[in-house]
Amino acid sequence: MGYEPQHFTAPDGTKMVVLTAAEFDRLRDLADDAEDVVAARLQLERIRQGEQGVPGEVVAFMINDEMSPIAAWRKYRGISQTDLAEKAGCSQVWLSKIEAGTARGAAKLRRAIAGVLDAPLWSIEDD
């Protein structure tokens, strides 16, 4: 406890800071949270402006076929997992893990997935 970050200047003049891994992880999580807040505010504004919700077919896939929200939207849009992964900028394996709920993916990737699916960001969240 009481750890103070170390500051130094690299040979090229770049100012550097050394943090503990725990502090780095905490700061990265805060940045992800901030991105989520911005995305949520944008979505709330879209809803206030009359953006539609989730189509019944998507809800039916989620309930009747027990699909994750992303998989349900993907089926509704007629997009393969490979195509969605490519367009969103990740691997098919990573997208498969996100759909299965074993991985979450960064906020930036979730926004990209929602964008490709033309789905509200909040509607692809599993939690």
C-alpha positions in Angstrom: 0.0 0.0 0.0 1.1 3.6 -0.5 2.7 2.7 -3.8 3.6 5.8 -5.8 3.9 5.5 -9.6 7.4 6.0 -10.9 8.0 8.7 -13.4 10.9 8.9 -15.8 11.8 10.3 -19.2 12.7 8.0 -22.0 15.8 8.7 -24.1 13.6 10.2 -26.8 12.1 12.6 -24.3 8.8 10.8 -23.8 7.5 11.1 -20.3 6.7 7.7 -18.9 4.9 6.3 -15.8 5.3 2.9 -14.3 2.1 1.6 -12.5 1.3 -1.6 -10.8 -0.7 -4.1 -12.9 -3.6 -3.7 -10.5 -3.7 0.1 -11.0 -3.4 -0.3 -14.8 -6.3 -2.8 -14.8 -8.3 -0.4 -12.6 -7.7 2.5 -15.0 -8.5 0.4 -18.0 -11.8 -0.7 -16.4 -12.7 2.9 -15.7 -12.0 3.9 -19.3 -14.3 1.0 -20.5 -17.0 2.1 -18.1 -16.7 5.7 -19.4 -17.2 4.4 -22.9 -20.2 2.5 -21.8 -21.7 5.6 -20.2 -21.3 7.6 -23.4 -22.8 4.8 -25.4 -25.7 4.5 -23.0 -26.4 8.3 -23.1 -26.4 8.2 -26.9 -28.8 5.3 -26.9 -31.1 7.0 -24.4 -31.2 10.0 -26.7 -32.0 7.8 -29.6 -34.9 6.3 -27.6 -36.1 9.7 -26.7 -36.1 10.6 -30.4 -38.4 7.7 -31.1 -36.0 4.9 -32.1 -37.8 1.6 -32.2 -37.1 -1.2 -29.8 -36.3 -4.8 -30.4 -38.3 -6.6 -33.1 -40.6 -9.4 -31.9 -38.6 -11.9 -34.1 -35.4 -11.1 -32.2 -37.2 -11.6 -28.9 -38.7 -14.9 -30.1 -35.2 -16.2 -31.0 -33.9 -15.3 -27.6 -36.8 -16.9 -25.7 -37.9 -19.8 -27.9 -34.5 -20.8 -29.2 -32.5 -19.6 -26.2 -30.2 -17.5 -28.3 -28.0 -14.8 -27.0 -29.0 -11.3 -28.0 -26.2 -11.0 -30.5 -27.0 -14.4 -32.1 -30.7 -13.5 -32.2 -30.0 -10.2 -34.0 -27.5 -12.0 -36.3 -30.1 -14.6 -37.3 -32.8 -11.8 -37.7 -30.4 -9.9 -40.0 -29.4 -13.1 -41.9 -25.7 -12.5 -41.2 -23.3 -15.4 -40.6 -21.0 -15.4 -37.6 -18.0 -15.2 -39.9 -19.4 -12.2 -41.7 -20.4 -10.4 -38.5 -16.9 -11.0 -37.0 -15.2 -9.7 -40.1 -17.3 -6.6 -40.4 -17.0 -5.9 -36.6 -13.3 -6.3 -36.6 -12.7 -9.5 -34.6 -12.2 -13.2 -35.2 -15.1 -15.6 -35.6 -13.7 -17.6 -32.6 -13.9 -14.4 -30.4 -17.4 -13.6 -31.6 -18.4 -17.2 -30.8 -17.2 -16.8 -27.3 -19.0 -13.5 -26.9 -22.3 -15.0 -28.2 -21.8 -18.0 -25.8 -21.3 -15.7 -22.9 -17.8 -16.9 -22.1 -16.3 -13.6 -23.2 -17.6 -10.0 -23.1 -15.5 -8.1 -25.5 -14.4 -4.5 -25.1 -17.0 -1.7 -25.3 -15.6 -0.6 -28.7 -16.2 -4.1 -30.1 -19.7 -4.3 -28.7 -20.5 -1.0 -30.3 -19.1 -2.2 -33.6 -21.2 -5.4 -33.4 -24.3 -3.4 -32.7 -23.5 -1.1 -35.6 -23.1 -4.0 -38.0 -26.3 -5.5 -36.8 -28.1 -2.1 -36.9 -29.3 -2.9 -33.4 -29.5 -0.6 -30.4 -26.4 -1.2 -28.2 -28.5 -1.9 -25.1 -30.3 -4.7 -27.0 -27.2 -6.8 -27.5 -26.2 -6.8 -23.9 -26.7 -10.0 -22.0 -26.6 -8.6 -18.5 
